[in-house]
Amino acid sequence: MSVPWGLLISTAGGVAATVIGVIAGGVVGRRSQNRQWLQESRTAAYEKFLQAFGAVEMELRHAFLDKRGPAVVWEPFNAALHSLSLVASPETVAAADEICDLIEEFTILFHGRQPTDLEELRPIHSGLHEAHLKFVNAARRSLDPSQEHVGRALGGPSPWRGVESYARGDQPAD
């Protein structure tokens, strides 16, 4: 009995192609799942960081303007930084680190005294405003490189004119 080599080769080729297709599909599917997980994790970490940063910045600013010691709750801010460490892009980590440096400068203003000079706050506030925008843009690019650069971020440190107005005690017109 002779072996039909043509049939055997075509069957073996079909089996090999199927096995290769299944393996390739698994690899591509796994990569897609990993990318989806990373994007979702980054989005959550970026949101958590922005919320925690907003709470810390607002408390420090209000304490400064109300001439009282700050009552910052640091745990959510530090937890948000840990989350960023796991998934953030290098550009986003650098932007978050800049925010942390400025937050530290802000807290140093309170060491052993109650700051009252608005000009002490101006460079820190301006730096936080710029660092916040840098973080937002880095996060946007990290989530989708096709995202356009924004010139102004919503939320974050308020405009300086609002800080000055509050410090002077200006009242809104009725």
ZILINSUL-V440653 format. One record per pair of residues at least 12 apart in sequence whose C-alpha atoms are under 10 Angstrom apart, sorted by the first residue. I is the first residue (numbers start at 0). J is the second residue. D is the distance in whole Angstrom. If there is no record, write none. Layout:
i,j,d
I,J,D
I,J,D
//
This chain:
i,j,d
37,85,10
37,86,7
37,87,9
37,142,9
38,86,9
38,87,10
38,141,8
38,142,6
38,143,9
39,86,10
39,142,9
40,82,9
40,83,9
40,85,9
40,86,7
40,87,9
41,82,9
41,83,7
41,85,9
41,86,6
41,87,6
41,88,9
41,138,8
41,141,8
41,142,7
42,83,10
42,86,9
42,87,9
42,138,8
42,139,9
42,141,9
42,142,7
43,79,10
43,82,9
43,83,9
43,86,10
44,78,10
44,79,7
44,80,8
44,81,9
44,82,6
44,83,6
44,84,9
44,85,9
44,86,8
44,87,8
44,138,10
45,79,8
45,80,9
45,82,9
45,83,7
45,86,9
45,87,8
45,91,9
45,95,10
45,134,9
45,135,9
45,138,7
45,139,9
45,142,10
46,79,9
46,83,10
46,135,10
46,138,10
47,75,8
47,76,8
47,78,9
47,79,6
47,80,9
47,82,8
47,83,9
48,75,8
48,76,7
48,77,9
48,78,8
48,79,5
48,80,7
48,81,9
48,82,8
48,83,7
48,95,8
49,76,9
49,79,9
49,95,9
49,131,9
49,134,9
49,135,9
49,154,9
49,155,8
50,75,9
50,76,8
50,79,9
50,154,9
50,155,9
51,72,9
51,73,9
51,74,9
51,75,6
51,76,5
51,77,8
51,78,9
51,79,7
51,80,9
52,73,10
52,75,9
52,76,6
52,77,10
52,79,9
52,80,10
52,95,9
52,98,8
52,99,9
52,102,9
52,131,9
52,155,8
52,156,10
53,76,9
53,131,10
53,154,8
53,155,6
53,156,8
54,71,8
54,72,8
54,73,9
54,75,9
54,76,8
54,155,9
55,69,9
55,70,9
55,71,6
55,72,7
55,73,8
55,75,9
55,76,7
55,102,8
56,71,9
56,98,10
56,101,10
56,102,7
56,105,9
56,106,10
56,124,9
56,127,9
56,155,8
56,156,7
56,157,10
57,69,10
57,71,9
57,155,9
57,156,8
57,157,9
58,70,7
58,71,6
58,72,9
59,71,7
59,102,9
59,105,7
59,106,7
59,108,10
59,109,9
60,105,9
60,120,9
60,124,9
60,156,9
60,157,10
60,162,8
61,162,9
61,165,10
61,166,10
62,109,9
62,113,9
62,114,9
63,105,9
63,106,10
63,108,9
63,109,8
63,113,8
63,114,7
63,115,7
63,116,9
63,117,9
63,120,8
63,166,9
64,114,9
64,115,8
64,116,10
64,117,8
64,120,10
64,162,8
64,163,9
64,165,7
64,166,6
64,167,10
64,168,10
65,115,9
65,165,9
65,166,8
66,113,6
66,114,7
66,115,7
66,166,10
67,109,9
67,112,10
67,113,7
67,114,9
67,115,10
68,106,10
68,109,7
68,110,9
68,111,10
68,112,9
68,113,7
68,114,9
69,106,8
69,109,8
69,113,10
71,106,10
76,99,10
80,92,9
80,95,8
80,96,9
80,99,9
83,95,9
87,137,10
87,138,8
87,141,8
87,142,10
88,137,8
88,138,8
88,140,9
88,141,6
88,142,9
89,137,9
89,141,9
90,133,9
90,134,8
90,136,10
90,137,6
90,138,8
90,140,9
90,141,8
91,133,8
91,134,6
91,135,8
91,136,8
91,137,5
91,138,6
91,139,9
91,140,9
91,141,8
92,134,8
92,137,9
92,138,9
93,130,10
93,133,9
93,134,8
93,137,9
94,129,10
94,130,6
94,131,8
94,132,9
94,133,6
94,134,5
94,135,9
94,136,9
94,137,7
94,138,9
95,130,8
95,131,8
95,133,9
95,134,6
95,135,10
95,137,10
95,138,10
96,130,9
96,134,9
97,126,9
97,127,8
97,129,10
97,130,6
97,131,9
97,133,9
97,134,9
98,123,10
98,126,8
98,127,6
98,128,9
98,129,9
98,130,6
98,131,7
98,133,9
98,134,8
99,127,9
99,130,9
100,123,10
100,126,10
100,127,9
101,122,9
101,123,6
101,124,8
101,125,10
101,126,7
101,127,6
101,130,9
102,123,8
102,124,9
102,126,10
102,127,8
103,123,10
104,120,10
104,123,7
105,119,9
105,120,8
105,122,10
105,123,7
105,124,9
105,127,10
108,120,8
108,123,10
115,166,9
116,166,10
117,162,9
117,163,8
117,166,8
117,167,10
118,163,10
120,159,10
120,162,10
121,159,8
121,162,9
121,163,9
124,156,7
124,157,9
124,158,9
124,159,8
124,162,9
125,156,8
125,157,10
125,158,9
125,159,8
126,156,10
127,155,8
127,156,7
127,157,10
128,151,9
128,152,9
128,154,10
128,155,7
128,156,5
128,157,8
128,158,8
128,159,9
129,151,9
129,152,10
129,155,10
129,156,9
130,155,10
130,156,10
131,151,10
131,152,8
131,153,10
131,154,9
131,155,6
131,156,8
132,148,10
132,149,8
132,150,8
132,151,7
132,152,6
132,153,9
132,154,10
132,155,8
132,156,10
133,148,9
133,149,9
133,150,9
133,151,10
133,152,9
134,152,10
135,148,9
135,149,8
135,151,9
135,152,7
135,153,9
135,155,10
136,148,6
136,149,7
136,150,9
136,151,10
136,152,9
//
